[in-house]
Amino acid sequence: MSRSFKTPALFIAMAALGVGVFAIADEDIPVEKAPPGVQATVKRVVGKDKLDHLDRDMENGKMVYEVDVNAKNGSFSVHMSDTGEVQGISLDIPMGAIPEPVMNAAKHAHPGVAITEPEIRSEKGQLFYKVELKVGKEKHELQIDAAGKIISDEKDTENDGGDDKK
């Protein structure tokens, strides 16, 4: 799903507050099926904007939720715990918005592959970029800081669907 945000000021402001983010697999659920705390957070986050969908997944033994919102100036995702506590945000960004050190690090890590789905994210108050790329039958997700240091390189093979850290 493509998300873009024309004015990243909201993202930067939320990131400055120390809001963290993490990846969530898609399992759409109706808002009414979510715990009360998640429902309240969804209502507060969406406001007058349009709810795209609500996902849930088990991560590190805990149920987590992601709400995708279509706002006037673009779309964004808010990640939360099963109590509705906001854990982070993520925004899709255009390829041209990725700093050169980040692009160079991704290309060096896996030469000759196309970079797709760039995002800017926040985790534990740290801003970083996430890019996806396909290496043979494997899909890789790289997290890279603005200086070009690779934070993580996770692969998800199409055969088993499992996540493996490189």
C-alpha positions in Angstrom: 0.0 0.0 0.0 1.4 3.3 -1.0 1.4 6.1 1.6 2.7 9.6 0.9 2.8 12.7 3.0 3.3 16.1 1.4 4.1 17.9 4.6 6.3 15.8 6.9 6.0 18.3 9.8 3.5 16.2 11.6 5.8 13.2 11.4 8.8 15.1 12.6 6.8 16.6 15.5 5.5 13.1 16.5 9.0 11.7 16.2 10.4 14.5 18.4 8.0 13.3 21.1 9.9 10.0 21.1 7.2 8.0 19.4 8.6 4.6 18.2 7.5 2.5 15.3 7.8 -1.1 14.1 6.6 -3.2 11.2 3.2 -4.9 11.4 1.9 -7.7 9.1 -1.6 -7.2 7.7 -4.6 -8.9 9.4 -7.5 -6.4 8.9 -10.0 -6.3 11.7 -13.0 -4.1 12.2 -12.4 -1.3 14.8 -15.3 -2.8 16.9 -13.3 -6.0 17.4 -10.3 -4.2 18.9 -9.8 -3.7 22.6 -11.4 -0.6 24.1 -8.0 1.2 24.5 -7.2 0.6 20.8 -10.7 1.8 19.8 -10.2 5.0 21.7 -6.8 5.7 20.2 -8.1 4.9 16.7 -11.0 7.4 17.2 -8.5 10.1 18.5 -6.0 9.5 15.7 -8.4 9.4 12.8 -10.5 12.3 14.0 -12.2 13.8 10.9 -9.9 12.0 8.5 -10.6 8.7 6.8 -9.8 5.4 8.4 -8.2 3.2 5.7 -7.9 0.1 7.8 -6.9 -1.4 11.2 -4.4 -4.3 11.3 -3.4 -6.5 14.2 -0.5 -8.9 14.6 1.5 -10.8 17.3 4.9 -9.3 17.7 7.4 -10.5 20.4 4.6 -12.4 22.1 2.3 -9.3 22.3 -0.7 -8.2 20.2 0.0 -5.0 18.3 -2.2 -2.8 16.1 -1.6 -0.5 13.2 -4.2 2.0 11.9 -3.7 3.5 8.4 -5.2 7.0 8.0 -5.9 9.0 4.9 -5.5 12.6 5.8 -5.9 15.8 3.8 -2.2 16.2 3.2 -1.4 12.5 2.8 -1.5 9.2 4.6 0.2 7.8 7.6 0.2 4.8 9.9 0.1 4.8 13.7 1.3 1.8 15.6 0.0 0.9 19.1 0.0 -1.7 21.8 -3.0 -3.7 22.8 -3.9 -1.1 25.4 -3.9 1.7 22.7 -0.6 3.2 23.7 1.0 4.8 20.6 4.3 3.1 19.8 5.2 5.0 16.7 4.4 6.3 13.2 5.5 5.7 9.7 5.2 7.7 6.4 5.9 6.6 2.9 8.1 9.1 1.1 9.1 9.7 -2.5 12.4 8.1 -3.7 13.8 11.7 -4.2 13.4 12.4 -0.4 15.9 9.6 0.6 19.3 11.1 1.5 22.2 10.1 -0.7 24.0 8.3 2.1 20.9 6.1 2.7 20.6 5.3 -1.0 24.3 4.5 -1.2 24.1 2.2 1.8 21.1 0.3 0.4 22.7 -0.1 -3.0 26.0 -1.2 -1.4 24.3 -3.8 0.8 22.6 -5.4 -2.2 24.1 -4.3 -5.5 21.9 -4.3 -8.6 18.5 -4.5 -7.0 15.7 -2.0 -7.2 14.8 -0.1 -4.0 11.1 0.1 -3.3 8.6 1.3 -0.7 10.8 4.0 1.1 9.5 5.2 4.4 10.7 7.4 7.2 10.1 6.0 10.6 10.7 6.6 14.3 11.6 4.1 16.9 12.5 5.0 20.5 12.9 8.6 19.5 15.3 7.8 16.6 14.5 8.7 13.0 15.5 6.2 10.3 14.7 5.2 6.8 13.2 1.9 5.8 13.5 0.6 2.2 12.4 -2.7 0.7 14.1 -4.6 -2.1 13.9 -7.9 -3.8 17.1 -10.1 -3.9 16.3 -13.2 -6.0 13.4 -14.9 -4.2 14.1 -13.0 -1.0 12.5 -9.7 0.0 14.7 -7.6 2.2 13.8 -4.7 4.5 16.6 -2.4 5.4 16.6 0.1 8.2 19.2 2.8 7.6 20.0 5.9 9.6 20.4 9.3 7.9 24.2 9.0 7.8 24.0 5.7 5.9 24.6 3.2 8.7 22.5 0.1 8.3 20.6 -0.6 11.5 19.1 -3.8 10.3 18.7 -6.0 7.2 15.9 -8.5 7.5 14.8 -10.9 4.9 11.5 -12.6 4.3 11.8 -15.5 1.8 8.8 -16.1 -0.4 8.9 -19.8 0.3 8.5 -19.8 4.1 7.3 -16.3 4.9 9.6 -16.1 7.9 11.6 -13.2 9.0 15.3 -13.7 9.4 17.9 -11.1 10.4 21.0 -10.9 8.4 
